[in-house]
Amino acid sequence: MLFPSMSSSIPVGALVGWMLLLTVKHVIADFMLQTSWMAIGKDQKTGWALPLLAHCLVHLAVSLALILIVAPRFWFVAFIDFFIHIIVDRLKGIIASRFGVTLENEHPWFWTLIGVDQALHHLTGFGLAIFMAAN
């Protein structure tokens, strides 16, 4: 076996359930409810704060609603996700604006930057799912 066997006290069913819920939340908030004003605006050199805040507040609202339905005791996890989402998206915006990484100018880093951004969001979800499944 490539990886050593690891034992865990985290219930796999709960972990999978939380991962599914947070993935659905991410698809809804990052793709279905994100407007072009948010998507383009949050990556600008100036005027980025309001579109970024609006986008991350959508994530907060969807996370909070779903978590309150499933397990209200974890309400604060939505706020942790909110703050991490702001940091990740702002860092992506800084890189995009500083180096002109846009789809319109066919910058070679565009899809890599999107991929890293999405990977970081999913790793955030994984960490939060581990926390909730373990508690």
DSSP file (Angstrom, degrees, kcal/mol; ACC not computed):
  #  RESIDUE AA STRUCTURE BP1 BP2  ACC     N-H-->O    O-->H-N    N-H-->O    O-->H-N    TCO  KAPPA ALPHA  PHI   PSI    X-CA   Y-CA   Z-CA
    1    1 A M              0   0    0      0, 0.0     4,-0.1     0, 0.0     0, 0.0   0.000 360.0 360.0 360.0 138.6    0.0    0.0    0.0
    2    2 A L        +     0   0    0      2,-0.1     0, 0.0     1,-0.0     0, 0.0   0.890 360.0  43.8 -67.7 -42.4    1.3    3.5   -0.9
    3    3 A F  S    S-     0   0    0      1,-0.0     3,-0.1     3,-0.0     2,-0.0  -0.822  92.1-111.1-106.6 144.8    0.0    5.2    2.3
    4    4 A P        -     0   0    0      0, 0.0     2,-0.2     0, 0.0    -2,-0.1  -0.377  42.1 -98.1 -68.1 152.0    0.3    3.8    5.8
    5    5 A S        -     0   0    0     -4,-0.1     2,-0.4    -2,-0.0     0, 0.0  -0.493  42.9-163.4 -70.9 140.7   -2.9    2.7    7.4
    6    6 A M        -     0   0    0     -2,-0.2     2,-0.3    -3,-0.1    -3,-0.0  -0.983   9.9-144.8-127.4 136.6   -4.3    5.3    9.7
    7    7 A S        -     0   0    0     -2,-0.4     2,-0.4     2,-0.0     0, 0.0  -0.700  20.7-170.2 -94.6 154.4   -6.9    4.9   12.4
    8    8 A S        -     0   0    0     -2,-0.3     4,-0.1     2,-0.1    -2,-0.0  -0.999  31.5-153.5-146.0 145.5   -9.3    7.7   13.1
    9    9 A S        +     0   0    0     -2,-0.4    -1,-0.1     2,-0.1    -2,-0.0   0.322  69.5 107.3 -96.8   6.9  -11.9    8.5   15.6
   10   10 A I  S    S-     0   0    0      1,-0.0     2,-0.3   125,-0.0   124,-0.1  -0.754  78.1-119.9 -87.6 124.4  -13.8   10.6   13.1
   11   11 A P     >  -     0   0    0      0, 0.0     4,-2.3     0, 0.0     5,-0.2  -0.477  17.1-148.7 -64.6 121.9  -17.1    9.0   11.9
   12   12 A V  H  > S+     0   0    0     -2,-0.3     4,-2.9     1,-0.2     5,-0.2   0.882  94.1  55.1 -62.4 -40.3  -16.8    8.6    8.2
   13   13 A G  H  > S+     0   0    0      1,-0.2     4,-2.4     2,-0.2    -1,-0.2   0.917 110.1  45.4 -60.3 -43.9  -20.5    9.0    7.6
   14   14 A A  H  > S+     0   0    0      2,-0.2     4,-2.7     1,-0.2     5,-0.2   0.903 112.8  51.5 -65.5 -41.1  -20.5   12.3    9.3
   15   15 A L  H  X S+     0   0    0     -4,-2.3     4,-2.5     2,-0.2    -2,-0.2   0.936 112.2  45.5 -61.3 -47.1  -17.4   13.5    7.5
   16   16 A V  H  X S+     0   0    0     -4,-2.9     4,-2.6     2,-0.2    -1,-0.2   0.908 112.7  51.9 -63.1 -42.0  -18.9   12.5    4.1
   17   17 A G  H  X S+     0   0    0     -4,-2.4     4,-2.4    -5,-0.2    -2,-0.2   0.931 111.9  44.8 -60.9 -47.5  -22.2   14.2    5.0
   18   18 A W  H  X S+     0   0    0     -4,-2.7     4,-2.8     2,-0.2     5,-0.2   0.890 112.3  52.5 -65.2 -39.0  -20.5   17.5    6.0
   19   19 A M  H  X S+     0   0    0     -4,-2.5     4,-2.1    -5,-0.2    -2,-0.2   0.922 110.9  47.5 -62.2 -43.3  -18.3   17.4    2.9
   20   20 A L  H  X S+     0   0    0     -4,-2.6     4,-2.6     2,-0.2    -2,-0.2   0.932 113.2  48.3 -62.4 -45.2  -21.3   17.0    0.7
   21   21 A L  H  X S+     0   0    0     -4,-2.4     4,-2.4     1,-0.2    -2,-0.2   0.929 114.2  45.1 -62.6 -45.7  -23.2   19.8    2.5
   22   22 A L  H  X S+     0   0    0     -4,-2.8     4,-2.1     2,-0.2    -1,-0.2   0.815 112.4  52.2 -70.5 -28.7  -20.2   22.2    2.3
   23   23 A T  H  X S+     0   0    0     -4,-2.1     4,-2.4    -5,-0.2    -2,-0.2   0.914 110.3  47.7 -70.2 -42.9  -19.6   21.2   -1.4
   24   24 A V  H  X S+     0   0    0     -4,-2.6     4,-2.5     2,-0.2    -2,-0.2   0.921 111.8  51.4 -61.2 -43.6  -23.2   21.9   -2.2
   25   25 A K  H  X S+     0   0    0     -4,-2.4     4,-3.0    -5,-0.2     5,-0.3   0.922 109.6  50.1 -57.3 -44.8  -23.0   25.2   -0.3
   26   26 A H  H  X S+     0   0    0     -4,-2.1     4,-2.9     1,-0.2     5,-0.4   0.910 110.4  48.4 -64.0 -43.1  -19.8   26.1   -2.3
   27   27 A V  H  X>S+     0   0    0     -4,-2.4     5,-1.8     2,-0.2     4,-1.6   0.927 115.1  45.8 -62.2 -44.7  -21.5   25.4   -5.7
   28   28 A I  I  <>S+     0   0    0     -4,-2.5     5,-2.3     3,-0.2     6,-0.3   0.960 122.0  34.8 -62.6 -51.8  -24.5   27.4   -4.8
   29   29 A A  I  <5S+     0   0    0     -4,-3.0    -2,-0.2     3,-0.2    -3,-0.2   0.859 123.7  40.5 -76.4 -36.8  -22.6   30.4   -3.4
   30   30 A D  I  <5S+     0   0    0     -4,-2.9    -3,-0.2    -5,-0.3    -1,-0.2   0.741 133.6  13.0 -87.0 -22.8  -19.6   30.5   -5.7
   31   31 A F  I  <5S+     0   0    0     -4,-1.6    -3,-0.2    -5,-0.4    -2,-0.1   0.757 128.0  40.2-121.1 -48.5  -21.3   29.7   -9.0
   32   32 A M  I   <S+     0   0    0     -5,-1.8    -3,-0.2    -4,-0.2    -4,-0.2   0.876 126.8  30.1 -76.2 -36.6  -25.1   30.0   -8.8
   33   33 A L  S   <S+     0   0    0     -5,-2.3     2,-0.6    -6,-0.2    -1,-0.2   0.460  93.0 102.0-104.9  -2.3  -25.3   33.1   -6.7
   34   34 A Q        -     0   0    0     -6,-0.3     2,-0.1     4,-0.1    -4,-0.1  -0.733  60.8-151.4 -85.4 121.8  -22.1   35.0   -7.6
   35   35 A T     >  -     0   0    0     -2,-0.6     4,-2.7     1,-0.1     5,-0.2  -0.397  27.1-110.9 -84.4 166.6  -22.8   37.8  -10.1
   36   36 A S  H  >>S+     0   0    0      1,-0.2     4,-2.8     2,-0.2     5,-0.6   0.841 119.7  60.9 -66.4 -31.1  -20.4   39.0  -12.7
   37   37 A W  H  >5S+     0   0    0      2,-0.2     4,-1.7     1,-0.2    -1,-0.2   0.912 110.8  40.1 -59.0 -42.4  -20.2   42.2  -10.6
   38   38 A M  H  >5S+     0   0    0      3,-0.2     4,-2.3     2,-0.2    -2,-0.2   0.953 116.8  48.3 -69.2 -50.5  -18.9   40.2   -7.7
   39   39 A A  H  <5S+     0   0    0     -4,-2.7     4,-0.2     1,-0.2    -2,-0.2   0.893 123.9  30.2 -61.6 -43.7  -16.6   37.9   -9.8
   40   40 A I  H ><5S+     0   0    0     -4,-2.8     3,-1.1    -5,-0.2    -1,-0.2   0.892 119.0  54.3 -82.3 -42.5  -14.9   40.7  -11.7
   41   41 A G  H ><<S+     0   0    0     -4,-1.7     3,-1.5    -5,-0.6    -2,-0.2   0.854  99.8  58.7 -63.3 -38.5  -15.1   43.4   -9.1
   42   42 A K  T 3< S+     0   0    0     -4,-2.3    -1,-0.2     1,-0.3    -2,-0.1   0.655 105.1  52.5 -69.9 -13.2  -13.4   41.5   -6.3
   43   43 A D  T <  S+     0   0    0     -3,-1.1    -1,-0.3    -4,-0.2    -2,-0.2   0.307  86.4 111.3-102.3   7.4  -10.3   41.0   -8.4
   44   44 A Q  S <  S-     0   0    0     -3,-1.5     4,-0.2    -4,-0.1    53,-0.2  -0.372  74.1-124.6 -81.0 161.1   -9.8   44.7   -9.3
   45   45 A K  S    S+     0   0    0     52,-0.1     2,-0.3     1,-0.1     3,-0.1   0.863  98.1  20.0 -69.7 -36.7   -7.0   46.9   -8.1
   46   46 A T  S    S+     0   0    0      1,-0.1    -1,-0.1     2,-0.1    -2,-0.1  -0.925 120.1  31.0-130.3 156.7   -9.5   49.4   -6.7
   47   47 A G  S    S+     0   0    0     -2,-0.3    -1,-0.1    -3,-0.1    -2,-0.1   0.692  78.2 122.8  73.8  18.1  -13.1   49.1   -5.8
   48   48 A W     >  +     0   0    0     -4,-0.2     4,-2.2     1,-0.1     5,-0.2   0.711  50.8  76.8 -83.7 -22.5  -12.7   45.4   -4.8
   49   49 A A  H  > S+     0   0    0      1,-0.2     4,-2.8     2,-0.2     5,-0.2   0.909  94.2  45.0 -63.7 -47.7  -14.0   45.6   -1.2
   50   50 A L  H  > S+     0   0    0      2,-0.2     4,-2.7     1,-0.2     5,-0.2   0.935 115.3  45.9 -67.0 -46.5  -17.7   45.8   -1.8
   51   51 A P  H  > S+     0   0    0      0, 0.0     4,-2.3     0, 0.0    -1,-0.2   0.904 115.6  48.4 -61.5 -38.3  -17.9   43.1   -4.4
   52   52 A L  H  X S+     0   0    0     -4,-2.2     4,-2.6     2,-0.2     5,-0.2   0.935 112.9  47.0 -65.6 -45.9  -15.7   40.8   -2.2
   53   53 A L  H  X S+     0   0    0     -4,-2.8     4,-2.4    -5,-0.2     5,-0.2   0.922 112.5  49.7 -61.8 -44.6  -17.8   41.5    0.9
   54   54 A A  H  X S+     0   0    0     -4,-2.7     4,-1.6    -5,-0.2    -1,-0.2   0.927 112.2  48.3 -59.9 -45.4  -21.0   40.9   -1.0
   55   55 A H  H  X S+     0   0    0     -4,-2.3     4,-1.6    -5,-0.2    -2,-0.2   0.925 114.0  45.3 -61.1 -46.1  -19.7   37.6   -2.4
   56   56 A C  H  X S+     0   0    0     -4,-2.6     4,-2.4     1,-0.2    -1,-0.2   0.818 108.0  57.4 -71.9 -29.6  -18.5   36.4    1.0
   57   57 A L  H  X S+     0   0    0     -4,-2.4     4,-2.7     2,-0.2    -1,-0.2   0.845 103.4  54.4 -66.8 -32.6  -21.7   37.4    2.7
   58   58 A V  H  X S+     0   0    0     -4,-1.6     4,-2.5     2,-0.2     5,-0.3   0.933 108.8  48.4 -62.6 -45.1  -23.5   35.2    0.2
   59   59 A H  H  X S+     0   0    0     -4,-1.6     4,-2.8     1,-0.2     5,-0.3   0.923 112.1  49.6 -59.4 -44.1  -21.2   32.3    1.4
   60   60 A L  H  X S+     0   0    0     -4,-2.4     4,-3.0     1,-0.2     5,-0.2   0.930 111.6  48.0 -61.0 -46.6  -22.0   33.2    5.0
   61   61 A A  H  X S+     0   0    0     -4,-2.7     4,-2.3     2,-0.2    -2,-0.2   0.921 115.3  43.2 -62.8 -45.4  -25.7   33.3    4.5
   62   62 A V  H  X S+     0   0    0     -4,-2.5     4,-2.4     2,-0.2     5,-0.2   0.927 116.8  47.5 -68.6 -43.7  -25.9   30.0    2.6
   63   63 A S  H  X S+     0   0    0     -4,-2.8     4,-2.9    -5,-0.3     5,-0.3   0.947 113.7  47.4 -59.6 -49.2  -23.5   28.3    5.1
   64   64 A L  H  X S+     0   0    0     -4,-3.0     4,-2.6    -5,-0.3     5,-0.2   0.909 111.9  49.9 -62.1 -43.5  -25.3   29.6    8.1
   65   65 A A  H  X S+     0   0    0     -4,-2.3     4,-1.5    -5,-0.2    -1,-0.2   0.945 115.0  43.0 -60.8 -48.7  -28.7   28.5    6.7
   66   66 A L  H  X S+     0   0    0     -4,-2.4     4,-2.2     1,-0.2     5,-0.2   0.908 115.5  48.2 -66.6 -41.6  -27.6   25.0    5.9
   67   67 A I  H  X S+     0   0    0     -4,-2.9     4,-3.0    -5,-0.2     7,-0.3   0.903 109.2  53.4 -67.1 -39.8  -25.7   24.6    9.2
   68   68 A L  H  < S+     0   0    0     -4,-2.6    -1,-0.2    -5,-0.3    -2,-0.2   0.838 110.9  47.9 -63.5 -31.3  -28.6   25.9   11.3
   69   69 A I  H  < S+     0   0    0     -4,-1.5    -2,-0.2    -5,-0.2    -1,-0.2   0.918 123.0  31.4 -71.8 -44.0  -30.9   23.3    9.6
   70   70 A V  H  < S-     0   0    0     -4,-2.2    -2,-0.2     1,-0.2    -3,-0.2   0.925 141.6  -7.3 -84.4 -48.7  -28.5   20.4   10.1
   71   71 A A    ><  -     0   0    0     -4,-3.0     3,-2.3    -5,-0.2    -1,-0.2  -0.627  57.3-170.9-154.7  85.5  -26.7   21.1   13.4
   72   72 A P  G >  S+     0   0    0      0, 0.0     3,-1.7     0, 0.0     4,-0.1   0.722  80.6  74.0 -55.9 -24.6  -27.3   24.6   14.9
   73   73 A R  G 3  S+     0   0    0      1,-0.3     3,-0.3     2,-0.1    -5,-0.1   0.696  92.2  57.6 -64.3 -16.1  -24.6   24.1   17.5
   74   74 A F  G X>  +     0   0    0     -3,-2.3     3,-1.9    -7,-0.3     4,-0.5   0.078  66.2 123.5 -99.6  23.0  -22.0   24.7   14.7
   75   75 A W  H X>  +     0   0    0     -3,-1.7     3,-1.2     1,-0.3     4,-0.6   0.838  67.9  61.3 -51.7 -37.0  -23.4   28.1   13.7
   76   76 A F  H 3> S+     0   0    0     -3,-0.3     4,-1.7     1,-0.3     3,-0.5   0.707  87.2  72.8 -67.7 -20.7  -19.9   29.7   14.3
   77   77 A V  H <> S+     0   0    0     -3,-1.9     4,-2.6     1,-0.2    -1,-0.3   0.845  90.0  59.9 -63.4 -32.9  -18.4   27.5   11.6
   78   78 A A  H <X S+     0   0    0     -3,-1.2     4,-2.0    -4,-0.5    -1,-0.2   0.869 105.4  48.4 -61.9 -35.9  -20.2   29.6    9.0
   79   79 A F  H  X S+     0   0    0     -4,-0.6     4,-2.3    -3,-0.5    -2,-0.2   0.858 109.2  51.8 -73.6 -35.9  -18.3   32.7   10.3
   80   80 A I  H  X S+     0   0    0     -4,-1.7     4,-2.4     2,-0.2     5,-0.2   0.939 111.3  48.0 -62.2 -46.5  -15.0   30.8   10.2
   81   81 A D  H  X S+     0   0    0     -4,-2.6     4,-2.7     1,-0.2    -2,-0.2   0.901 109.7  54.3 -59.3 -42.2  -15.7   29.9    6.5
   82   82 A F  H  X S+     0   0    0     -4,-2.0     4,-2.1     2,-0.2    -2,-0.2   0.938 110.5  44.2 -57.0 -51.5  -16.6   33.5    5.8
   83   83 A F  H  X S+     0   0    0     -4,-2.3     4,-1.9     1,-0.2    -1,-0.2   0.891 115.1  47.7 -66.4 -39.7  -13.3   34.9    7.1
   84   84 A I  H  X S+     0   0    0     -4,-2.4     4,-2.7     2,-0.2     5,-0.2   0.899 110.1  53.6 -66.2 -38.9  -11.2   32.2    5.4
   85   85 A H  H  X S+     0   0    0     -4,-2.7     4,-2.7    -5,-0.2     5,-0.3   0.904 107.3  51.2 -62.9 -41.1  -13.2   32.8    2.1
   86   86 A I  H  X S+     0   0    0     -4,-2.1     4,-2.4     2,-0.2     5,-0.2   0.934 111.8  47.2 -59.9 -46.0  -12.4   36.6    2.3
   87   87 A I  H  X S+     0   0    0     -4,-1.9     4,-2.4     2,-0.2    -2,-0.2   0.941 114.5  45.1 -62.9 -48.6   -8.7   35.9    2.8
   88   88 A V  H  X S+     0   0    0     -4,-2.7     4,-2.2     1,-0.2    -2,-0.2   0.937 116.2  45.3 -62.7 -47.4   -8.4   33.3   -0.1
   89   89 A D  H  X S+     0   0    0     -4,-2.7     4,-2.3    -5,-0.2    -1,-0.2   0.863 112.4  51.4 -68.1 -34.0  -10.4   35.4   -2.5
   90   90 A R  H  X S+     0   0    0     -4,-2.4     4,-2.6    -5,-0.3    -1,-0.2   0.919 109.4  49.8 -68.2 -41.5   -8.5   38.6   -1.6
   91   91 A L  H  X S+     0   0    0     -4,-2.4     4,-2.2     1,-0.2    -2,-0.2   0.911 111.6  49.2 -61.2 -41.2   -5.2   36.9   -2.2
   92   92 A K  H  X S+     0   0    0     -4,-2.2     4,-2.9     1,-0.2    -1,-0.2   0.910 111.0  50.8 -62.4 -41.2   -6.4   35.7   -5.5
   93   93 A G  H  X S+     0   0    0     -4,-2.3     4,-2.8     2,-0.2     5,-0.3   0.882 108.0  51.7 -64.1 -39.4   -7.6   39.2   -6.4
   94   94 A I  H  X S+     0   0    0     -4,-2.6     4,-2.5     2,-0.2     5,-0.2   0.936 113.8  43.9 -62.5 -46.2   -4.2   40.7   -5.5
   95   95 A I  H  X S+     0   0    0     -4,-2.2     4,-2.3     2,-0.2     6,-0.4   0.932 114.7  49.5 -64.1 -45.6   -2.4   38.2   -7.7
   96   96 A A  H  X>S+     0   0    0     -4,-2.9     5,-1.9     1,-0.2     4,-0.7   0.920 116.6  40.6 -61.2 -44.8   -5.0   38.6  -10.5
   97   97 A S  H  <5S+     0   0    0     -4,-2.8     3,-0.2     3,-0.2    -1,-0.2   0.889 115.3  50.0 -74.2 -37.9   -4.8   42.4  -10.5
   98   98 A R  H  <5S+     0   0    0     -4,-2.5    -2,-0.2    -5,-0.3    -1,-0.2   0.894 123.5  29.7 -67.0 -39.3   -1.0   42.7  -10.0
   99   99 A F  H  <5S-     0   0    0     -4,-2.3    -1,-0.2    -5,-0.2    -2,-0.2   0.339 106.8-116.2-105.9   6.6   -0.2   40.3  -12.8
  100  100 A G  T  <5 +     0   0    0     -4,-0.7     2,-1.4    -3,-0.2    -3,-0.2   0.874  47.3 174.2  63.7  38.1   -3.2   41.0  -15.1
  101  101 A V      < +     0   0    0     -5,-1.9     2,-0.3    -6,-0.4    -1,-0.2  -0.647  19.9 138.1 -84.0  93.9   -4.4   37.4  -14.8
  102  102 A T      > -     0   0    0     -2,-1.4     5,-1.9    -3,-0.2     8,-0.2  -0.922  61.6-127.3-133.7 159.7   -7.8   37.5  -16.6
  103  103 A L  T > 5S+     0   0    0     -2,-0.3     3,-1.3     3,-0.2    -1,-0.1   0.859 107.6  62.0 -70.7 -36.2   -9.7   35.3  -19.0
  104  104 A E  T 3 5S+     0   0    0      1,-0.3    -1,-0.2     2,-0.1    -3,-0.0   0.878 107.8  40.7 -61.0 -40.1  -10.1   38.3  -21.4
  105  105 A N  T 3 5S-     0   0    0     -5,-0.1    -1,-0.3     2,-0.0    -2,-0.2   0.325 108.7-125.3 -92.9  11.1   -6.3   38.7  -22.0
  106  106 A E  T < 5 -     0   0    0     -3,-1.3    -3,-0.2     1,-0.2    -2,-0.1   0.854  36.5-170.4  52.2  42.0   -5.8   34.9  -22.1
  107  107 A H    > < -     0   0    0     -5,-1.9     3,-1.7    -7,-0.2     4,-0.4  -0.419  25.3-131.7 -64.1 134.7   -3.2   35.0  -19.3
  108  108 A P  T 3  S+     0   0    0      0, 0.0     4,-0.3     0, 0.0     3,-0.2   0.700 104.6  53.7 -65.1 -18.3   -1.5   31.6  -19.0
  109  109 A W  T 3> S+     0   0    0      1,-0.1     4,-3.1     2,-0.1     5,-0.3   0.526  81.1  96.3 -90.0  -5.0   -2.0   31.6  -15.2
  110  110 A F  H <> S+     0   0    0     -3,-1.7     4,-2.2     1,-0.2     5,-0.2   0.927  89.0  36.9 -53.8 -56.3   -5.8   32.2  -15.3
  111  111 A W  H  > S+     0   0    0     -4,-0.4     4,-2.5     1,-0.2    -1,-0.2   0.831 116.2  54.4 -70.4 -30.5   -7.0   28.6  -15.0
  112  112 A T  H  > S+     0   0    0     -4,-0.3     4,-2.7     2,-0.2    -1,-0.2   0.931 109.2  48.2 -64.6 -44.7   -4.2   27.7  -12.6
  113  113 A L  H  X S+     0   0    0     -4,-3.1     4,-2.4     2,-0.2    -2,-0.2   0.908 112.5  48.4 -62.5 -42.8   -5.2   30.6  -10.3
  114  114 A I  H  X S+     0   0    0     -4,-2.2     4,-2.6    -5,-0.3    -1,-0.2   0.926 112.5  49.7 -61.5 -44.6   -8.8   29.6  -10.5
  115  115 A G  H  X S+     0   0    0     -4,-2.5     4,-2.5     2,-0.2    -2,-0.2   0.902 111.3  47.0 -62.8 -43.2   -7.8   26.0   -9.7
  116  116 A V  H  X S+     0   0    0     -4,-2.7     4,-2.5     2,-0.2    -1,-0.2   0.917 112.2  51.8 -65.0 -42.5   -5.7   26.9   -6.7
  117  117 A D  H  X S+     0   0    0     -4,-2.4     4,-2.0    -5,-0.2    -2,-0.2   0.939 112.8  44.5 -57.0 -49.4   -8.5   29.2   -5.4
  118  118 A Q  H  X S+     0   0    0     -4,-2.6     4,-2.4     1,-0.2    -1,-0.2   0.890 111.4  53.3 -66.0 -39.0  -11.0   26.4   -5.7
  119  119 A A  H  X S+     0   0    0     -4,-2.5     4,-2.6     1,-0.2    -1,-0.2   0.918 108.8  49.8 -61.4 -43.3   -8.7   23.8   -4.1
  120  120 A L  H  X S+     0   0    0     -4,-2.5     4,-2.0     1,-0.2    -1,-0.2   0.883 110.3  50.3 -64.0 -38.1   -8.1   26.1   -1.1
  121  121 A H  H  X S+     0   0    0     -4,-2.0     4,-2.2     2,-0.2    -1,-0.2   0.904 112.5  46.8 -65.4 -40.4  -11.9   26.6   -0.7
  122  122 A H  H  X S+     0   0    0     -4,-2.4     4,-2.3     2,-0.2    -2,-0.2   0.868 110.4  51.8 -71.9 -34.9  -12.4   22.8   -0.8
  123  123 A L  H  X S+     0   0    0     -4,-2.6     4,-2.6     2,-0.2    -1,-0.2   0.874 108.5  52.6 -65.5 -36.1   -9.5   22.2    1.7
  124  124 A T  H  X S+     0   0    0     -4,-2.0     4,-2.6     2,-0.2     5,-0.2   0.944 109.9  48.3 -60.3 -47.7  -11.2   24.7    3.9
  125  125 A G  H  X S+     0   0    0     -4,-2.2     4,-2.5     1,-0.2    -2,-0.2   0.883 110.3  52.0 -59.6 -39.3  -14.4   22.8    3.6
  126  126 A F  H  X S+     0   0    0     -4,-2.3     4,-2.5     2,-0.2    -1,-0.2   0.930 110.6  47.2 -64.1 -45.6  -12.6   19.5    4.4
  127  127 A G  H  X S+     0   0    0     -4,-2.6     4,-2.2     1,-0.2    -2,-0.2   0.913 114.3  46.6 -62.6 -42.4  -11.0   21.0    7.5
  128  128 A L  H  X S+     0   0    0     -4,-2.6     4,-2.5     2,-0.2    -1,-0.2   0.871 111.4  52.3 -67.5 -36.1  -14.4   22.4    8.7
  129  129 A A  H  X S+     0   0    0     -4,-2.5     4,-2.9    -5,-0.2     5,-0.2   0.906 108.5  50.6 -65.6 -41.4  -16.0   19.0    7.9
  130  130 A I  H  X S+     0   0    0     -4,-2.5     4,-2.2     2,-0.2    -2,-0.2   0.943 111.0  49.5 -59.8 -47.3  -13.4   17.2    9.9
  131  131 A F  H  X S+     0   0    0     -4,-2.2     4,-0.9     1,-0.2    -2,-0.2   0.943 115.3  42.0 -56.9 -50.1  -14.0   19.5   12.9
  132  132 A M  H  < S+     0   0    0     -4,-2.5     3,-0.4     1,-0.2    -1,-0.2   0.891 114.4  50.7 -69.2 -38.6  -17.8   19.1   12.7
  133  133 A A  H  < S+     0   0    0     -4,-2.9    -1,-0.2     1,-0.2    -2,-0.2   0.846 111.0  49.8 -66.1 -32.4  -17.7   15.4   12.2
  134  134 A A  H  <        0   0    0     -4,-2.2    -1,-0.2    -5,-0.2    -2,-0.2   0.662 360.0 360.0 -80.3 -16.2  -15.3   14.9   15.1
  135  135 A N     <        0   0    0     -4,-0.9    -1,-0.2    -3,-0.4    -2,-0.2   0.391 360.0 360.0-113.5 360.0  -17.5   17.0   17.5
